[in-house]
Amino acid sequence: MEIKQSEFIISAVSPRQYPVDNRVEVAFVGRSNVGKSSLINTLTNRKKLVKVSATPGKTRQINFFLINNDFYLVDLPGYGYAKVSKKEKESWGNIIEKYLNARQQLKKIVLILDCRHKPTADDITMYKWIKHYNYDIAIVATKIDKVSKNQLSKNLKVIRDTLKMSGEDEILTFSALNKQGKEKILEVLESTINSY
């Protein structure tokens, strides 16, 4: 798949604001500062489609981007940022869970993890939520240019073990620096879109 067109459609905090045209949706979710914005910008060949912020936790709404006039790429709020209040964290959790709970157009969730770190309690909760709602999942380990191949392979095993991943769930790898892994992730998106 080649992404030739991508446009921001709406930021939503409640279901009544979601698009109503029934296009397939693929959602991207991950901890604040995990490289989610950089990943989306690389996939869409846009430098600033998603704002990359020096301050983690900036995305506080669900952002819908129309891709190739065909499907939505959905950017969910980053979670787990320490410097926000408990009340604000709960509000983000509610926004995400409401979306996961009732969105029939949502066909795949891409869970983004930093390959250098063991998944946090928030990552485990998110993985369990995705499984609980029976969504297809793709896990993307980012920042692979920052570790050696040997270390990466050990870290991927830690991710798999920590999340208690089932055998069929694959971990894709990605570097925003050299775009390594981009094509494989686009293939996964394409096969999802083509299945519906």
C-alpha positions in Angstrom: 0.0 0.0 0.0 1.1 3.5 -0.7 -0.5 6.3 1.2 -0.9 9.2 -1.3 -3.5 11.2 0.5 -4.1 11.9 4.2 -6.2 14.5 5.8 -7.2 15.4 9.3 -11.0 15.2 9.7 -12.0 15.7 13.3 -10.8 15.6 17.0 -13.5 13.8 19.1 -14.0 13.3 22.8 -17.4 11.5 22.5 -19.1 9.0 20.2 -21.5 11.6 18.8 -18.5 13.3 17.2 -17.1 10.3 15.4 -17.4 10.1 11.6 -20.6 8.4 10.4 -19.6 7.1 7.0 -18.8 3.5 8.0 -15.3 3.4 6.5 -12.9 0.9 8.1 -10.8 2.3 11.0 -7.4 1.3 12.2 -6.5 2.8 15.6 -3.0 3.6 16.9 -2.4 3.7 20.6 0.6 3.8 23.0 2.2 5.4 25.9 3.0 9.1 25.7 6.4 9.7 24.1 6.6 6.2 22.5 7.0 7.6 19.0 3.3 7.3 17.8 3.2 10.6 16.1 6.5 10.0 14.3 5.2 6.5 13.2 2.0 8.0 11.8 3.8 10.8 10.0 6.3 8.4 8.4 3.5 6.0 7.2 1.6 8.9 5.7 4.7 10.6 4.2 3.7 13.8 6.0 6.1 15.7 8.3 3.4 17.3 10.3 0.1 15.4 9.8 0.3 14.6 13.5 2.0 17.2 15.7 5.1 15.8 17.3 5.3 17.4 20.7 8.3 17.8 23.0 5.7 17.6 25.8 4.3 14.1 26.2 0.6 13.7 26.8 -0.4 16.4 24.3 -3.0 14.3 22.4 -6.1 14.5 24.6 -8.7 13.6 22.0 -9.3 11.0 19.4 -8.0 12.3 16.1 -9.5 10.8 12.8 -7.4 11.0 9.6 -8.9 10.0 6.3 -6.3 8.0 4.3 -6.5 7.6 0.5 -10.2 8.6 0.8 -10.6 4.9 1.8 -10.2 4.3 5.5 -9.5 6.2 8.8 -6.3 6.1 10.7 -7.3 6.9 14.3 -4.9 8.4 16.7 -5.9 7.6 20.3 -4.6 9.7 23.3 -1.2 8.7 24.7 -1.6 7.2 28.1 0.6 6.8 31.2 2.1 10.2 31.3 3.2 10.9 34.9 2.8 14.6 35.0 -1.0 14.8 34.6 -3.6 14.6 37.4 -5.3 11.4 38.3 -8.6 12.9 37.1 -7.1 13.7 33.7 -5.7 10.2 33.4 -9.2 8.8 34.1 -10.7 11.1 31.6 -8.3 9.8 28.9 -9.0 6.3 29.9 -12.8 6.9 29.5 -12.3 8.5 26.1 -10.3 5.5 24.9 -12.5 2.8 26.4 -15.7 4.4 25.1 -14.2 4.3 21.6 -13.0 0.6 22.0 -16.3 -0.4 23.6 -18.7 0.5 20.8 -16.9 1.1 17.5 -18.0 -1.4 14.9 -15.9 0.3 12.2 -12.7 -0.4 14.2 -11.0 -3.4 12.6 -7.4 -3.3 13.9 -5.5 -1.7 16.8 -1.8 -1.0 16.5 -0.3 -1.0 20.0 3.0 0.9 20.0 5.7 0.1 22.4 9.3 1.5 22.9 11.6 -1.5 22.1 14.1 -0.3 24.8 11.7 -0.7 27.7 9.7 -3.5 29.3 5.9 -2.9 28.9 4.4 -0.9 31.8 1.3 -1.7 33.8 -0.6 0.7 31.4 0.7 -1.2 28.4 -0.5 -4.5 29.9 -3.9 -3.0 30.6 -4.2 -1.7 27.1 -3.2 -5.1 25.6 -5.8 -6.8 27.8 -8.5 -4.2 26.8 -7.8 -4.9 23.1 -8.0 -8.6 23.7 -11.1 -8.2 25.8 -12.9 -6.4 23.0 -11.8 -9.0 20.5 -10.0 -6.6 18.2 -7.2 -7.7 15.8 -3.9 -6.4 17.1 -0.6 -5.5 15.7 2.2 -4.6 18.0 4.9 -2.2 16.8 8.2 -1.9 18.7 9.6 1.6 17.9 13.1 3.2 18.2 14.9 0.0 17.0 17.8 2.2 15.8 18.7 2.8 19.4 19.6 -0.8 20.3 21.8 -3.5 18.8 20.2 -6.4 16.9 21.2 -8.8 19.7 19.6 -6.5 22.3 16.5 -6.0 20.2 15.9 -9.7 20.0 16.2 -10.0 23.8 13.9 -7.0 24.3 11.2 -8.4 21.9 11.2 -11.6 24.0 10.7 -9.5 27.2 7.7 -7.7 25.5 6.2 -11.0 24.4 6.6 -12.6 27.9 5.4 -9.5 29.8 2.2 -9.2 27.7 1.8 -13.0 27.7 1.3 -12.7 24.0 -0.3 -15.5 22.1 1.8 -17.3 19.5 0.0 -15.8 16.5 0.5 -12.2 17.6 3.4 -10.7 15.7 5.7 -7.9 16.9 6.6 -5.5 14.0 9.6 -3.3 14.4 10.1 0.3 13.3 12.6 3.2 13.3 11.5 6.7 12.5 15.1 7.6 11.9 15.7 5.4 8.9 12.1 4.3 8.2 13.0 0.6 8.7 9.8 -1.5 9.1 7.6 1.1 7.3 6.7 -1.2 4.4 5.8 -4.2 6.6 3.5 -2.1 8.7 1.8 -0.7 5.5 1.3 -4.3 4.3 -0.4 -5.2 7.6 -2.7 -2.1 7.2 -3.4 -3.0 3.6 -4.4 -6.6 4.4 -6.7 -5.3 7.1 -8.4 -2.8 4.8 -8.8 -5.4 2.0 -10.5 -7.9 4.4 -13.6 -5.7 4.6 
